[in-house]
Amino acid sequence: MNSSYTWDFTNASFLWFYGILCALTLGGIWRRRRSLLNACDGRADPDRFDAYDLAMLNGGPQLVITIAAARLHRLGSLAHGTSGREVKVRQRPDEADSGIGALEHEVYDVVLRNPGVCARTLRKEIEVCVPIQQIICTLTRSGLLLDDGMRAQINRLWLWVLPVLALGTVRVVAGSEHDTSIPYTGMMLVALAAAALWLAMQRPRATARGQRLLDSQRAGCRTLGHVPSQEEIPTALALYGAGALWVADPGIAFAWAVPRERGSTWTGDEDGCGAGFGADGGHCGGGGG
């Protein structure tokens, strides 16, 4: 290894110093992230869980809205028009129907008040309704859903890497100017940048307890994300994301601008009329993002 000096460091000594600094930074991020995700351990679980609770932990308010809309379409209360993107009301859901509650009525009323409006506008109005906020508050108080403050802290943890990246970048530039060979520092810099990118893309909603709950529910329902029946659509969407609706009922998925990708991340639709899962309301703190 070249023993040239830059900043009064030999290549070997700087490499050791930078490697330790990278390890300490990533270790600190891991410990802080773990502490935040586990901060709510020990709280009591809610008395019961349903598909809406699981959907809120997995994909947030927009996934909850998708499940409610799919239920109303299946019951004949909503229908998609000839254009495919248009959602129309048909008949108010019957109180006696299983699974019909305040959220379904709210979705129906929003569509009734906004005839011919695209899915993005409908979703934005629904996501701040009282039934959605009640789900958020219940899960946040139970320690299953991260509140706004903890989510913000976790989402910003990748910024800890930036000073270390900057130091490595300056070192590489300085070494290049002096014709110093520093391939190992460059490789560590690339690896650290990849770690920072991965951290920046992580946007957890659930606490560690909430994620364990989702994992336990998925363990017994592994086929739902591939071949859900009409009755299984709510659970399939809650556990495996809105993309499962394209398998079960493409017409509803198209009308409500559901992304084709599986998983909980909302990517919008082709005509720009989609809505993002990240735009969560949340008066109790669990839906911010």
JOMO-V709598 format. One record per residue. RES is the residue in three letters. SS is DSSP state (alpha for helix, beta for strand, coil for the rest). OMEGA is omega in degrees with one decimal (none if undefined). D_LAST is the distance of its C-alpha to the last C-alpha in Angstrom with 2 decimals. Layout:
res/ss/omega/d_last
RES/SS/OMEGA/D_LAST
RES/SS/OMEGA/D_LAST
This chain:
res/ss/omega/d_last
MET/coil/-179.7/46.56
ASN/coil/-177.4/47.28
SER/coil/-179.7/47.97
SER/coil/-178.4/47.47
TYR/beta/168.6/45.94
THR/beta/-174.6/42.95
TRP/coil/-177.9/41.74
ASP/coil/174.2/44.50
PHE/beta/167.1/42.80
THR/beta/177.3/44.46
ASN/alpha/-177.0/42.39
ALA/alpha/-178.3/42.79
SER/alpha/178.2/41.76
PHE/alpha/179.5/38.68
LEU/alpha/176.7/37.69
TRP/alpha/179.9/37.92
PHE/alpha/-177.1/36.09
TYR/alpha/177.3/33.21
GLY/alpha/178.4/32.97
ILE/alpha/179.3/32.80
LEU/alpha/177.2/30.18
CYS/alpha/-179.1/27.96
ALA/alpha/179.4/28.54
LEU/alpha/-179.7/27.81
THR/alpha/-179.8/24.54
LEU/alpha/176.4/23.26
GLY/alpha/177.5/24.74
GLY/alpha/177.5/23.02
ILE/alpha/-179.1/19.58
TRP/alpha/-179.3/20.48
ARG/alpha/-179.6/21.78
ARG/alpha/179.3/18.85
ARG/alpha/179.5/16.35
ARG/alpha/179.2/18.83
SER/alpha/-179.7/19.28
LEU/alpha/-178.6/15.67
LEU/alpha/-178.7/15.47
ASN/coil/-175.0/18.88
ALA/coil/-175.0/18.57
CYS/coil/177.4/18.71
ASP/coil/178.6/21.72
GLY/coil/176.9/24.63
ARG/coil/-178.3/23.07
ALA/coil/175.8/24.72
ASP/coil/173.4/23.42
PRO/coil/-178.5/23.33
ASP/coil/-177.9/26.73
ARG/coil/175.8/25.71
PHE/coil/171.7/23.11
ASP/coil/-177.0/22.95
ALA/alpha/-179.7/21.34
TYR/alpha/177.2/18.57
ASP/alpha/-179.8/17.66
LEU/alpha/179.2/17.74
ALA/alpha/178.8/15.75
MET/alpha/178.0/12.87
LEU/alpha/-174.3/13.02
ASN/alpha/-173.2/13.47
GLY/coil/177.8/11.47
GLY/coil/-174.8/9.66
PRO/alpha/-176.7/11.13
GLN/alpha/176.1/12.40
LEU/alpha/175.6/14.43
VAL/alpha/179.9/15.77
ILE/alpha/179.9/16.87
THR/alpha/179.3/18.59
ILE/alpha/179.6/20.55
ALA/alpha/179.4/21.66
ALA/alpha/179.5/22.77
ALA/alpha/177.3/24.65
ARG/alpha/-178.5/26.42
LEU/alpha/175.8/27.56
HIS/alpha/-178.5/28.89
ARG/alpha/-179.9/30.72
LEU/coil/179.2/32.32
GLY/coil/179.0/33.38
SER/coil/176.0/31.50
LEU/beta/176.8/29.64
ALA/beta/175.8/30.99
HIS/beta/-175.8/30.20
GLY/coil/-176.0/32.68
THR/coil/-179.8/35.01
SER/coil/-178.7/32.60
GLY/coil/-178.2/30.16
ARG/coil/-176.6/27.10
GLU/coil/176.5/28.42
VAL/beta/-177.0/27.55
LYS/beta/174.2/30.35
VAL/beta/177.2/31.10
ARG/coil/178.6/34.26
GLN/coil/-179.4/34.78
ARG/coil/-179.9/32.82
PRO/coil/-179.5/31.92
ASP/coil/178.9/34.53
GLU/coil/-177.2/33.65
ALA/coil/-179.3/35.84
ASP/coil/-179.3/33.82
SER/coil/176.0/32.18
GLY/coil/-179.7/28.41
ILE/coil/-179.6/28.26
GLY/coil/-175.1/26.47
ALA/alpha/-177.9/24.58
LEU/alpha/178.7/21.65
GLU/alpha/177.5/24.22
HIS/alpha/178.7/26.04
GLU/alpha/178.4/23.00
VAL/alpha/178.9/22.32
TYR/alpha/-178.0/26.06
ASP/alpha/179.0/26.25
VAL/alpha/177.1/23.50
VAL/alpha/179.6/25.39
LEU/alpha/-179.0/28.61
ARG/alpha/-174.4/27.54
ASN/coil/-178.4/26.31
PRO/coil/176.8/29.03
GLY/coil/-178.7/28.64
VAL/coil/-176.9/25.05
CYS/coil/-174.5/22.91
ALA/alpha/-178.5/20.24
ARG/alpha/-179.4/17.37
THR/alpha/179.3/18.61
LEU/alpha/-177.7/19.33
ARG/alpha/-179.7/15.93
LYS/alpha/179.2/14.26
GLU/alpha/-177.2/16.87
ILE/alpha/-171.6/16.71
GLU/coil/178.6/13.04
VAL/coil/-177.8/13.68
CYS/coil/-176.3/17.04
VAL/alpha/-179.2/18.47
PRO/alpha/177.7/18.87
ILE/alpha/-178.9/15.21
GLN/alpha/178.0/14.43
GLN/alpha/176.9/17.40
ILE/alpha/179.5/16.18
ILE/alpha/-178.1/12.91
CYS/alpha/-178.7/15.22
THR/alpha/-178.0/17.80
LEU/alpha/178.1/15.83
THR/alpha/178.5/14.18
ARG/alpha/-179.4/17.71
SER/coil/179.1/19.15
GLY/coil/178.6/17.18
LEU/coil/-179.0/15.96
LEU/beta/178.0/12.23
LEU/coil/174.3/10.27
ASP/coil/-174.7/9.62
ASP/alpha/-177.1/7.11
GLY/alpha/-179.4/9.74
MET/alpha/177.7/10.42
ARG/alpha/-179.9/7.14
ALA/alpha/179.7/7.26
GLN/alpha/179.5/10.88
ILE/alpha/-178.2/10.80
ASN/alpha/-179.7/8.76
ARG/coil/-175.9/11.42
LEU/alpha/-179.2/14.35
TRP/alpha/179.7/15.53
LEU/alpha/177.6/16.58
TRP/alpha/-176.4/19.33
VAL/alpha/-171.6/21.05
LEU/alpha/178.7/21.55
PRO/alpha/179.3/24.58
VAL/alpha/175.5/26.25
LEU/alpha/-179.9/25.74
ALA/alpha/179.1/27.20
LEU/alpha/179.6/30.14
GLY/alpha/179.2/30.88
THR/alpha/179.3/30.75
VAL/alpha/179.3/33.15
ARG/alpha/179.7/35.40
VAL/alpha/179.3/35.62
VAL/alpha/-179.5/36.47
ALA/alpha/179.5/39.02
GLY/alpha/179.1/40.57
SER/alpha/-180.0/40.92
GLU/alpha/-179.7/42.67
HIS/coil/179.7/45.16
ASP/coil/179.8/45.66
THR/coil/-180.0/44.29
SER/coil/-178.9/43.20
ILE/coil/-176.8/39.82
PRO/alpha/-176.7/38.60
TYR/alpha/175.4/37.16
THR/alpha/178.0/34.99
GLY/alpha/179.2/33.76
MET/alpha/176.9/32.97
MET/alpha/178.8/31.00
LEU/alpha/178.3/29.11
VAL/alpha/179.3/28.19
ALA/alpha/179.4/27.20
LEU/alpha/177.0/25.00
ALA/alpha/177.5/23.32
ALA/alpha/177.5/22.71
ALA/alpha/178.1/21.20
ALA/alpha/178.5/18.86
LEU/alpha/178.5/17.81
TRP/alpha/179.5/17.29
LEU/alpha/-179.3/15.16
ALA/alpha/-178.6/12.98
MET/alpha/-179.7/12.55
GLN/coil/178.7/11.63
ARG/coil/-177.1/8.16
PRO/coil/174.5/9.56
ARG/coil/-176.2/8.70
ALA/beta/169.5/12.25
THR/coil/177.6/14.35
ALA/alpha/177.4/17.56
ARG/alpha/178.9/19.35
GLY/alpha/178.5/16.99
GLN/alpha/176.7/17.37
ARG/alpha/177.5/21.08
LEU/alpha/178.1/21.24
LEU/alpha/-178.5/19.79
ASP/alpha/179.9/22.22
SER/alpha/178.1/25.10
GLN/alpha/179.1/24.57
ARG/alpha/-175.2/24.48
ALA/alpha/-179.6/27.60
GLY/coil/-175.8/29.75
CYS/coil/-172.0/28.37
ARG/coil/-178.7/28.39
THR/coil/-174.4/30.16
LEU/alpha/-178.7/27.81
GLY/alpha/-177.2/25.54
HIS/alpha/-174.6/28.73
VAL/alpha/-179.8/31.03
PRO/coil/172.1/29.54
SER/coil/-179.9/31.97
GLN/coil/-179.1/31.18
GLU/coil/-177.1/31.03
GLU/coil/-176.5/28.74
ILE/alpha/-179.1/26.10
PRO/alpha/-179.2/23.69
THR/alpha/179.1/23.89
ALA/alpha/179.0/23.79
LEU/alpha/-177.6/20.61
ALA/alpha/-174.1/18.95
LEU/alpha/-172.0/20.06
TYR/alpha/174.5/20.20
GLY/beta/-172.4/17.73
ALA/coil/-179.7/18.47
GLY/coil/179.7/20.90
ALA/alpha/-179.9/23.42
LEU/alpha/176.8/24.07
TRP/alpha/177.7/25.79
VAL/alpha/-174.2/28.28
ALA/alpha/-176.9/28.95
ASP/coil/-177.4/28.95
PRO/alpha/-179.3/28.31
GLY/alpha/177.9/29.23
ILE/alpha/-179.8/26.42
ALA/alpha/-179.8/23.93
PHE/alpha/-178.5/25.25
ALA/alpha/-177.1/25.29
TRP/coil/173.9/21.63
ALA/coil/-178.8/20.52
VAL/coil/178.9/19.47
PRO/coil/-179.6/18.96
ARG/coil/-178.6/21.96
GLU/coil/173.1/20.31
ARG/coil/-178.5/20.19
GLY/beta/-171.5/17.26
SER/coil/-176.0/13.83
THR/coil/-179.6/12.37
TRP/coil/-175.0/12.69
THR/coil/-179.0/14.72
GLY/coil/-177.6/16.24
ASP/coil/-171.2/20.01
GLU/coil/-174.2/23.06
ASP/coil/176.9/23.67
GLY/coil/-177.4/20.34
CYS/coil/179.3/19.88
GLY/coil/177.9/17.03
ALA/coil/-176.4/13.52
GLY/coil/176.1/10.31
PHE/coil/-176.9/8.66
GLY/coil/-177.6/5.28
ALA/coil/-175.9/6.22
ASP/coil/167.3/6.10
GLY/coil/174.2/8.33
GLY/coil/-178.9/9.37
HIS/coil/178.4/12.31
CYS/coil/171.9/12.74
GLY/coil/-175.4/9.52
GLY/coil/-172.5/8.69
GLY/coil/-179.7/6.43
GLY/coil/177.6/3.72
GLY/coil/none/0.00
